[in-house]
């Protein structure tokens, strides 16, 4: 019973360090408790401790999924809670149990050195989560426990959020390892960790003060209409929704912007393949708004007799002609489609019944005059490698989202922080337009220039620069990922050589 209490506390402390909770450095104590349980654990105990810690962590980190699929998705609470438990069990197994079992094998062979390898192992599985399962789910990487310290977060311009994840696990690992070695190694580790954090802090401050790339100055207006998801889903009075956007667009236009941004799935009709009367009503009422508008809309396209539905971003010019369209490539599994082999259970997700969204085919920069927009739609903003590759030809990132699904949970704060770090990683201004918040303009060093919080209606107007910065992460992200895996292999080889030398010595 006592062990269970400690392991539950471990999961809680790691989870509440994340955005939305953010108790600073609670993850250090959470991991130290976790390590203490793993140190002498048997194979079965390792699975038990790892799974339980991860399960508790996941319940706190992802509880908002129940709200989304039950309150708005039409799923019964009696099904929503078991689905959360299934998600928590899956996440725990993939991240915590896999890392714990790797530690168990290393601990048996290399003893305490396994604690020094644990950060490498943990981040390795985080990197895998960017790609699997179902196209990846890198939500709540442990690095976001440190990203709120913006000076320290500047290191993500070199090694991405994964560097913060490594640091977040390395700190408790080296402290626990040194504690096992004795008093003086323990004191040395505390000094070392303190010096490391201070170095990263002052380097980040220096980078922030000296990062001032040249670029074209533009003014952007972000429209946040604050339309709740139940109104969008019922769609009983589409004209009222359209009128609200028309009024807000006109308000934004008075601020003399160079671009107006509307959120994901803003309008209550398909902009292509939908109700032409509603579309014409909208366009006719903003015909005098002589600035480009970027908006999110579902579109329907027939190829032969096959209907394809896309979640898309459209860029309209001053005359409201469609300049270009980008369709979302990273779809939310069980949110926008039911992945194989689970399609037989489609009926339990009423909000998806009838059709799945189709994935876009290419990373398309939306270009118009000086604008080279990297159009990230919602979920896509959480993928470090995907965004780095997408951003290479862009000069500004626009992330549109509809976070109304999340309600008043921690999820909007988590989602916002993940998007904010993409700005630092790629050295570009990030314009974030959402339906119910959080909308913001974020600088390439992660500073929030303007922000409109949750469930507020209004318009943000802020200046941005269109720049072509090449951060190390954006330029070499694939190579850096490969190098990381090679370093992990080299570390294990060093451990093996050391073991043989000591055995023969």
N, C-alpha and C positions, 0 to 999 in steps of 0.2 A: 504493500500500500504506500509506504514511504517513497519507494522508487517511482511509483506512478505519479505521485504528487510532484516530485522533482522534474520528471520528464515532461509533464504537462506545463509546468512553469517554464521549462526551456522553450517549448513551442510558442508559448504566449510572449515571452520576452523577445524572441526573434521576430515574431509577427508585428509587435507594436512598435518596432523601430521603423516600419515602412510608412510612406506617405499616407495621410489620413489619420494616422495615430501619431507617429513620429515622436517617440520618447528617445532622445539622443543616446546612442551607445548602449541601449538595452540589449542589442544583439550580442554584444561582447559577453555579457553575463549569461545569456541564453546558450551561446555556443560552448562556453566553459562548462556549464552544467551538462550539456550534451556530451562533451569530450570526457568528462569525469565518469559518465555512465558507460561510454564505449571502451574506456581504457582497458578494463579486464573482462569485457563481456564475451560470452560464448557466441557461437554462430547464431543460435536461436535468439539469444538476448540482444544481439546486434540488430537483427531484423525487428524485434519487438520495440526496442528503444528508438530506432531510426524511424520506423513507421509511425509510432505514436507521436513523436515530436513533429514529424512532417504533417500528420493528420491534424493535430491541434493548430499548427501554423496555418494550414490551408483553410480551416474553418474560419479563422479570423481574417485571413487575407482575401478570401473569395466568397464570403457569406452573401455578398451583394448579388451573386448569380441567382439566388433564390428569389430575391425581390424582383429582379428583371423578368424572370420567366413566369412567375406566378401573378404579380400585380399587373403586368402589361402583356405577358405572353399567353395568358389563358391556361397555364398549366396548374393543376391542383397543388395546393401546399403539401398534400400527402404524397405527391410525386416529386415536388420540387426539393424537399428536404433529402430524400434518398438520392436524388441526382447530385445534390451538393456533396453528400457523403461519398458518392462514386467519384466525383471530381477530386475531392480531398484525398481519397485513397489512391487514385491514379497519380496525382501530382506527388504525393508523399513517396510512392514507390519509385517514380522516375528520378526524383531529385534526392530525397533523403535516404531512402533504402539503398539505392545504387551507390551513393557516396559512402554510406556507412559500411556496406559490404566490401567496397574497395579498400576502405580503411582497415577493416578486419583482416583482409588478406595481407596488406602491407604491415600491419601491426604484428602479425604472427611471424613474419619473415624479418622485418627490420626494426621491430620494437618501437621505441619512442620516436624514431625518425618518421614514422607514419604521420605524426602530427604536422610535420613540416611539409609533407606531400599532400595533406588534406586540402589546402586551398587550391592547389592545381587540379585535384580530382573534382572538387565542387564546381569550379568554373568550367571545367571540361563538360560536365553535364548541363550547365547553364547554356553553353554554346550549342550543344545538341538541341536544346529546347527551342532554339531559333528556327530549327528546320523540321523537327519531329515532335509529337505526332501531328498528322493532318496539316502539314505545312508550317507547323511551329506555333508555340504559345509562350513567348518570353516575357510574360507578364509577371511583375513582382520579382525581378532579379534582385538578389540581396544587396547589390550595389546601390539601390535606391535608398537604402538605410543611411548612406553617407552623402548622397547627392545634394541634399539640402544645404550642406556646407559648400557654397558655390565656389569658394577659392579652391578647395580640394577637388571639386568636380571638374576643374579645368584640365585635369589629367586625362579626361575622356576625349579631349581633342587629339590625343596621341594613341591611347589604347582602348577607347570607348568605355561604356558602362562596365564592361567586364573587368577593367582595371580596378574600379571601385568595389566590385564584387570580390575580387581577389584580396584587396586590402581589408574588406570587412571580415573575411574569414581568416586572413593571415594574422590579424591583430590578436584575436583570442587563441589562435593556434600556437603562435610563438610564445605568448604569455603562459599558456598551460604547459607547453613543452619545457620551458625554462624553469617553471615551478617544480617540475618533477626532477630537475637536475640539481636543485639546491637554492639556498638563499641568494648567493651572489649572482648566479645566472638569472634568477628571477628579477633582481634589482636591475641588472643590465638590460633585460628585455623591456622593462618598463621605461627605462631611459631611452632605449633604442626606438621604441614605438612612439614616444613623445617627440623625439627629434625628427623622426620620419614625418609625423603629422604636421609639425611646425614647418619643416622644409616644404612639404606640399602646399601648405597654407600660404607661405610667403612667395613661393613660385607662382601660385595661382593669382595672388594679388598683383604681382609684377606683370603677369601675362594680361590680366584684365586692364591694368593701367596703360599698357603699351599696345594693345590690340586695337588698331584704328585703320583698317584697310580703306582704300579709296573706292568709291562707287557712286552710282547715280542716286540722288536723293528723290524719294517718292513719298507720297502721303497715302495711307490706306485707311479705309473705314470698314469696320467689322460690325455686321448687324446681328444682334442676339435678340430673337423675338420671344424667347421664353414660352414656347408652346409645349404643353405637357404631352406626354406620349399617348395618353388615352384619347386626347382630341385628335392627334394625328392618325391614330389607328381607326377611330370611328369615322372620321372624315365626313361628318354629317353636314357641316357648313363650310365647304372649301373656300367660298368667297370671303368669309371673315378672316380666314388664315391668310389668303392672298392680300386682302386689304391691309392687314397688319404689316406685311412685308413691304407693300407699296409705300405706306406711310413712313416706315423706318428708312427705306431707301431714299425717300425724298428728304428726310431729316439728315441723313448722311451726306447727301449731295450738297447741302448748304455749307458743309465744312470744306468744300473744294478738294475732295480726294482724287487721287489718280487711279484708284481701284476700289471697288466695293465688294466685300466678301460676304456671302450668305453661307449658312452651314450645310452639312450633309442632309440629303433628303428634305430640303427646306420646303419645297412647294407641294401642295396636295394633289399633284397630277404628274404623270410621266411627261417630261419635257419633250421626249421623242417617243412616238408610238402611243400617246395618251390622248386625253381630252383636248382637242384643238380649241374649243370655245374657251376653256379656262386658260389655256396658254395664251391665246390672243388677248383675253381680258387683262392678263398680267402684263404682257408686252406693250399693249396700247397705253396702259396707264403709267408706264415708265419710259415712254418714247422720248420724253424731253430730258431724260437723265443721260447726258452726253459724256459718260465715262464707262470704261469697261466694267463688267460685273462677272465675278466668278461665283458660281453657285453649285450646290450639290443637288442631284436629282436622279431618281431611277429612270431608266430608259428601257424601252422594249423594241427589240429588233427581230424581224423574221429573216431566217436564212432558209430559203425553200419553204417547207411547211413547218420547220422547227422554230419555236419561239424562244428567244434568249432574253433574260432580264438581267440588267447590269446596274450596279450601284456606281454612279458616275459623277465626275466633276466636269462642268461645262464652262468655257470661257466665252463670254459675249463681248463684242466690240461696242463702240459708242452708239452704233445704230442697231444694236441688239441682234446682230447676226452671230451665229455660232462660229467662233474662230477655230476651236478645237475641242476635243473630248478625251478625257482619260477615264477608263473604267477600272474599278478596284480589282487588284490582283490577289491581295491577301484577304480572303474572306474568313469570317468568323465561323469556325465549326460549331454546329448546333445553334448558331445565331442567324447565319445567312444561308446555310446549306447543311444538309445532313450527310456526313461523309460515309463512304462505303467502309465497312459492310453494315452500317447501322440504318440504312434507308428503310428497312422493314419496320423500324420504330418511328417512322415519320409522323404517324398519326398522334403520337403523344406530344408533339410540338405544334399546337394549333396555329401559331404565328407563322409557321413555315409550310403548312399544309397547302398543297396545290402547286407549288413551284419552289425551286431553289434558285438562288442567284447564280449567275455564271461568272467565272473569273475573267478579268481583262487579259489581253494577250501580250501587252508590252508596257514597259516603263516609258511613258510619253511625257516629255516636257511640254507644257503649254506655253507657247511662244507668241508674243504680241508686242511689237515695237521693242522697247528695252527689256520688257519682262521676259524672264526665262523661269517659269514657275514649276517647282517640284510639287505636284499635287498629291499629298498623302491623304487618304480617306480613313478616318477613324483609327481602327485597329492597326493599320499599316505603320503608324508612327511609333510603334513599340519595337520594331525590328532594326537593330543597329546595322547589320550588314546590308540589308535590303535598302535602307534609307541612304547609306553611304554610297552604294552603287548608283542609286537613282539620282543622287544630288550632284554627281560629277559634272553634269552639263547645265545645271541650274544656277540662278543667282539669287533665289529667294525660295523658302519653303512655305507652302500654305497647307496647313493641316485642318481639314474640316471634319466635324464630328457631330453626332447626335447623342449626347450623354444623358438624355432624358430617361433612357432605360434604367439608369443606375439609381435614380431618386436621390434622397439625402443620405447616401452611404459613403464609404471611403473611396469607392471606385473612381468618381470624377477627379479626386485629388491624386490618386495613383496614376490615372491616365494623363493628367496634365503634366505631372512631374516627368513621366517618361518622354512626352513630347518635348519638354523643355531641354532635356539632355541631348536630344537629337540636334538642337541648334548649336550646342557647344561642340559636339562631335564633328559636325560638318562645317562649322565656321560661317553659317548663314543666318540672316534674320529669319525668324519663324513667326508666321502669322497664323493664329489659331482661332478659327471661327466655329462656334458651337451653338446649338439650339437653346440649351438651358444653362450654359456655363460649364467649364470656365473658359471664356474667350480672352485672348491676350495677344500682345505683340512682344516678342522676346528677342533680345539682341544675340549676336553670335557668341557672347561670353556668358549667356544665360541670365542676364539681367531682365527683369520684367518691366518694360517701359510703360505699358498700359494694361489694365486688366478689368474685366467685369465678372463678378462672382456668380455663384450658383443661383438660379431661379430669379434672375433679374433681367428686366427688359431694357434694352438701350442700344446705343451705338458707341463704339470705341473709335477714336480717330488718333492716329499716331504716325510719325515719320519712320521710314525704313530706308535702308540702303540696298541697292542691287549690286552685290559684290560677287566676285569669283574666287573666293578663298580656297586654297588647297590645304586642309589640315592633314596631318600625318595619317590619321585614321581613315579619312575619306580616300586618300590617295593609295594607301597600302593595306586596306582592311583585309583583303583576302590573304595576302602574304603574312600579315601579322597573326591571323588565325592559324595558318599553317605552322608558323614559327612557334606559336604557343604550344601546339600539340607536340612538336619536335622537342621543345624544352621539357615537357612532361616526360617524354621517353628518355631524354638524356638524364634527367634527375633519377629516374628509376635505375638506369644503367650505373650511375654513380653509387647509388645505394647498394647495388649488387656487387660492384667491385669492392666497395668498402667492407661488405660482409665477408667476402672471400679472403681479403687481405687480413682481416682480424682473425678469421678462422685458421689461416695458415701461419699467422704471425707469432 
